Amino acid sequence: MINISYARELLKRLQYKDWRFLILEDPFCLQIDLVNGWKSRKWILSIHMTPSELVQTALKAVLTAEEHEAREAFTLDGVACFSPHFDVFKLAVFARAKNIRDLRD
């Protein structure tokens, strides 16, 4: 079983860029502080997870945060067309529209 203090100590041993790994108590979760005023999404943890699962979750959090940053920076004609900030309900309306698909003949 992993408790909050053990999780914090384990995450202190990890390093990626200048990002900090945070353990929040309620709910028990992991979050990355990118030290630029931005924090990642929260990753729910279990007291039943193994130390390896916690470290792997930290890696997944890093990979997801990097993908988020890439989607913000990747543009087509100056527009972040794969932005992670689009409203999913508006995307669903867009996806239902006709003639929006780039299909082969």
Order of alpha helices (4+ residues) and beta strands (2+ residues): alpha-beta-beta-beta-alpha-alpha
